[in-house]
Every structure is written in C-alpha cells, then in structure tokens.
Amino acid sequence: MSEAIASYKRAAALRPDNADAHYNLAVAYSESGNEEMASSEAKILRQLDPKLYEKFVERNALEAVGSRQ
C-alpha cells in the first residue's frame, strides 16, 4: 500500500488540480488505516470535484457497513 500512496502523492504533487489523484490517495490512505490523511485528501477532493467526493464518502460508508457484518 505504501507504494500506491507514494505514486498517488507524486501524481497529486505534479497536478494538484487532478481530482482522480486525490481520490485515489484518499482511498489508499483510508485502506491503510490513516483516516487523518484520508480526511485531508477528501477535503481537497471536495473542492476539486464534489461528485467524486460524494463517491468517496459513499464508498467509505459502504465499506464501514460491510466491515460490521
């Protein structure tokens, strides 16, 4: 997972306006258990692409429900 995070961080640094890079980075942070960084990336994502932000929120909600079952 750390390789994915590093790749997405590079992509986001090269193109700070790339919502997909911030989405992927938020997902990678979330999957690695780093909710603080996931939240930070989600805030950036919300500014860049509100619809993609909603997708991230829905994804995390579904994942949370699935982990409780």
Secondary structure, 3 states (H helix, E strand, C coil): CHHHHHHHHHHHHHCCCCHHHHHHHHHHHHHCCCHHHHHHHHHHHHHHCHHHHHHHHHHHHHHHHHHHC
